[in-house]
Amino acid sequence: MAITQFKQIPRNLKAITARLVQDLSFARVYLVGGAVRDLILERPTKDYDLVVGSVPIPKLERWLADHGQVNLVGKTFGVFKWQPAGWAGEAIDVALPRTEHVSVGSGQYRDFKIQSQPDLPIEDDLLRRDFTINALALDLENNNLIDPSRGLSDIKKGIIRTVGKPEQRFKEDLSRTLRGLRQACQLNFKIEPTTLEAIASLSQKSSNGRRTGDWLVPREIIARELLKALQANPVMALGLFDKTGFIAQLLPEVETLRGVPQPPEFHSEGDVWEHTKLALGSFEVPEWREFFGKSKPSLNVILATLLHDIGKPVTIKTPLKDKVDRIRTDGHDVAGAKMVPDICQRLRLTSFTNPEAGQINTDTVTWLVQNHLLLAHGSPEIFKPATVYRYFLKDQIKGQELQQVIFADMHATRPHDGRLLTPKLTELQNRIKEVSKKLTSGKLKLLLSGEEIMKSFNIKPGPSVGLLLKKLEEAQLSSLVKTKRQPELHEPTRLDKFLHAALPDYSRSVLQRAIREGNITVNDKKVVVHHWLKSGDSIELKNLAEPIKITVTPNKDVLYKLIAETADYLIIDKPAGLVVHPAAGVNEPTLVDGLIAKYPEIASVGDDPLRPGIVHRLDREVSGLLVITRNNQMYEHLKKQFQDRTIDKEYVGLVIGQLSQPSGTINFPLARSKRNHGKIAARNKAGDDTRVSQPSGTINFPLARSKRNHGKIAARNKAGDDTREAITHYAVEKQWQKVTLLKLKLETGRTHQIRAHLAALGYPLVGDQLYRPPKVAFKNHPSRIFLHAQTLSFTDLAGETKTFTSPLPTDLEKFIANLK
């Protein structure tokens, strides 16, 4: 069949082959395989394969070497990799006509026995090939198309079928099953039913078959075919790999998405499988071009989009089964991210590189999956400049990829009310442009180096240097610092917090004690712990002992009850006897140690590496609810709610004595006891201990640190420099002969607030050995303080109010049951 329309054949290729025919007068030169198919389809191609007949191998090898560079890597199979002189494209495969015979029939590609035959008719060579659309040869001397398997007809119909019987072709080389799926995606062709059925029947063997310990189809080939298919047509690839059973065999994590329900108010599109298909289809919608122009998704983006919700099946909770308010998959982003490295390693996905779509980076895909809900956690308008910089500008390629995965997820999320989510991405891009104006050539140049930081603060290399550099980065991006003159004081900062950030090896309590004792001064003057620094202040440290090294030690054996888990926070029901975080003098596992063992990402959350994710605490002997933040955005969000006093915290406490008023408010500012640093003491005037026998209405005493016991907090009748406002509301729940059960609600959250307030009134908590005055006697105390954090209510990043409750622990219930 004469073909005249092959205008895309490079001229220099025709010239090269013409020279070969001229020099080797008996040679017949054919362009074969996919290049012929692509020329017919007018698709661009870079791969050119030649078959040269009627020339002995040695003679052909010498000619090729005389006219270019020859790589003999494929000589055993009768193939030369040839780079002709003056040829700018990829190396050309040059082979003699050959036959292939299967020696074992396992489907392993190396079971072939290759026999090159210079005089073998080209038609016989073509009949050994995989698919009819690839079994084509073009005689470059006369433009004659050789088509023994009617491949041209299948090309015109858009059909992929095997040459001969599918089972025979695939058993010769099982990798052809995956190649057929990939080429269908690349060409947008249908696979002929018998061929498709044979592929499906061999998917298990192709995916997991072994012979003498080796994979029948190497993982690297699977990675190449899968990623090429996903790059070409993600939705079609998912459908074909699923229909033939390869998803179940290769990606069971994706297979489990089918049938996993989603809350219909947010996901009217259907289950997680349907959502994932829509997400993969987002790369071709018009809105993609509005956000990203002509940019195509990288392999990292495509894979992260495919895997972004694989954590949902393992985190799903339903109203019927788990008694939650709606279908929830809290924490699925983190759970999914943990699964990504195993998938990439198992399938050797990092082994394939594509010039256009790049190479899979396991860390990047993990990061993209973990952060794909970033905009679901809050509005871009509230993002700190440093947050925008770290996620989207510090590494602009990763930042763009994260935007694209977020877009895919948003496009596939179809709320019941029909609203679009992608406008949030517009807000984000505007915020990115705003922050990028602060950069130079796309980068942020810090005003101080790490060496200058160490010199300025007189500190040694270590985590504190990185912490201060991070704070400087935040300050520059927030325009709080613009010159090198005084960058270390970039915002109003409390002395104790500033020192703790600069000297993290010292606990905050040690630094605070040094301030109180005058070993840390500001401008040569003794100041209070909560002194606010201003630009130009000089801080002097005297007689500071070497710090006691305090660290977080992950410990999976720490026991606590998990009430709720989301991507942003954990709700913990802390048992009595468990310390919340490491500190000086604590020589036992803490709650933080247990949390870090299970949730290592928490380690980088918050302002203090010893209190990661902690926004409030409970005393060791107090039980009840705590919220732990899992990312810095939630940390800042909740910290502000505590500062604004918009968080509701209710406790149940049993006190010694009978209160005459059914309810009241205690308003005693608090300060550290000066006689017992572990206690808070009460005074009716500065320096004098006080006791109020019967509260009535609102009681207003300031609270300060006790002068005699620095472990206690003192209540004072007027505020001083060392006092902090503290407000507690109480209501009587039940009374017995000697004790009263109270419902307590905190408006502020000070150290020992409830214990100090109640002791100041003369009604100490049952079991509180620190605050119970010696003259207040009560037999049969429980083994710990009778105080339980029962209710916790706050607003999450989506603006929803979340309320959690915890029943009274068994030991306290039993104690009450025995009261008379």
Sequence and secondary structure as in RCSB ss.txt:
>XXXX:A:sequence
MAITQFKQIPRNLKAITARLVQDLSFARVYLVGGAVRDLILERPTKDYDLVVGSVPIPKLERWLADHGQVNLVGK
TFGVFKWQPAGWAGEAIDVALPRTEHVSVGSGQYRDFKIQSQPDLPIEDDLLRRDFTINALALDLENNNLIDPSR
GLSDIKKGIIRTVGKPEQRFKEDLSRTLRGLRQACQLNFKIEPTTLEAIASLSQKSSNGRRTGDWLVPREIIARE
LLKALQANPVMALGLFDKTGFIAQLLPEVETLRGVPQPPEFHSEGDVWEHTKLALGSFEVPEWREFFGKSKPSLN
VILATLLHDIGKPVTIKTPLKDKVDRIRTDGHDVAGAKMVPDICQRLRLTSFTNPEAGQINTDTVTWLVQNHLLL
AHGSPEIFKPATVYRYFLKDQIKGQELQQVIFADMHATRPHDGRLLTPKLTELQNRIKEVSKKLTSGKLKLLLSG
EEIMKSFNIKPGPSVGLLLKKLEEAQLSSLVKTKRQPELHEPTRLDKFLHAALPDYSRSVLQRAIREGNITVNDK
KVVVHHWLKSGDSIELKNLAEPIKITVTPNKDVLYKLIAETADYLIIDKPAGLVVHPAAGVNEPTLVDGLIAKYP
EIASVGDDPLRPGIVHRLDREVSGLLVITRNNQMYEHLKKQFQDRTIDKEYVGLVIGQLSQPSGTINFPLARSKR
NHGKIAARNKAGDDTRVSQPSGTINFPLARSKRNHGKIAARNKAGDDTREAITHYAVEKQWQKVTLLKLKLETGR
THQIRAHLAALGYPLVGDQLYRPPKVAFKNHPSRIFLHAQTLSFTDLAGETKTFTSPLPTDLEKFIANLK
>XXXX:A:secstr
 B    TTS HHHHHHHHHHHHHSTT EEEEETHHHHHHHHT      EEEEESS HHHHHHHHHHTEEEEGGGG
GGTEEEEEETT  SS EEEE  EEEEESS SS GGGEEEEE TTS HHHHHTTSSBGGG  EEETTTTEEE TT 
HHHHHHHTEE BSS HHHHHHH THHHHHHHHHHHHHT EE HHHHHHHHHTHHHHHH EETTEESS HHHHHHH
HHHHHHH HHHHHHHHHHTTHHHHH HHHHTTTT    TTT TT SHHHHHHHHHHGGGSHHHHHHHTT    HH
HHHHHHHTTTTHHHH B HHHH  SS B TTHHHHHHHHHHHHHHHTTGGG EETTTEE  HHHHHHHHHTTTGG
GGS GGG  HHHHIIIIITTHHHHHHHHHHHHHHHHH   TT   STHHHHHHHHHHHHHHTTSBTTB   SS H
HHHHHHHT  SSHHHHHHHHHHHHHHHTTS  SSSSTT  S EEHHHHHHHH TTS HHHHHHHHHTTSEEETTB
   TT EE TT  EEE S            TT   EEEEE SSEEEEEE TT  SS  TT  S  HHHHHHHH G
GGGGSSS TTSTTBSS   TT EEEEEEESSHHHHHHHHHHHHHT  EEEEEEEEES  SSSEEEEE  EEE BS
 TB   BEEETTEE   SS  SEEE  EEEBBS TBSEEE SS  TT B  EEEEEEEEE SSEEEEEEEESS  
TTHHHHHHHHHT  BTT TTTS TT   SS  SS  EEEEEEEEE TTS EEEEE    HHHHHHHHT  
